[in-house]
Amino acid sequence: ILNVEQSPQSLHVQEGDSTNFTCSFPSSNFYALHWYRWETAKSPEALFVMTLNGDEKKKGRISATLNTKEGYSYLYIKGSQPEDSATYLCAFTAYSGGGADGLTFGKGTHLIIQP
Amino acid sequence: DVKVTQSSRYLVKRTGEKVFLECVQDMDHENMFWYRQDPGLGLRLIYFSYDVKMKEKGDIPEGYSVSREKKERFSLILESASTNQTSMYLCASSTHHLPLLGTPIEQYFGPGTRLTVT
């Protein structure tokens, strides 16, 4: 079983502050690293998928970086807003020759933005 | 837009009952997945399917079975529900093709079914 770790487990951030959290994953047989946002009572929503070492992706105030050699990814949120409150999941896909495997998820970082 | 639907948002069943959780996707995706989500444990893969009538065990298949008779529908079956199967169940789907590096396969999720077994 692949090990995907996220830290911290939960985070309280004041509205307007910036924050970041970490996902670590196996560095061998790497294929892709996904970030999802999961709001209460909704489906997990894909934020980013990254495949190349050094990839950086940005969507509005949220961005992510990828280091496949050392096996970690950071998610950054700039100027946090209440609507950013959610659980952020990262998921790792290993390359298995004939096709990619299913996703292996971390336990998530539960982010609460305090007004 | 990809749409993945699940038959129920909330379900309450008794111990020992046979439970069916249904998932339907409308994007002609080859792959379908069932996960469960528990506090402190994250999303864990139960079963997945790469094609009609094909199934593969995930990380925690014990106590579950699946059925994929049609491409768009993937059912999770609890043969005899137990209290430790109380959980949030999520279905997902994705396309399947021989991947080129840089073309990862995105999974699309349904809204989840919160199952309580009493």
Interface residues (C-beta under 8 A of the other chain):
Chain A: I1 Q9 Y31 A32 H34 Y36 A41 K42 S43 P44 A46 V49 T51 L52 L89 A91 T93 Y95 G98 G99 A100 G102 L103 T104 F105 G106 K107 G108
Chain B: V4 N31 F33 Y35 G40 L41 G42 L43 R44 L45 F48 G58 D59 L90 H96 H97 L98 P99 L101 G102 T103 P104 I105 E106 Q107 Y108 F109 G110 P111 G112
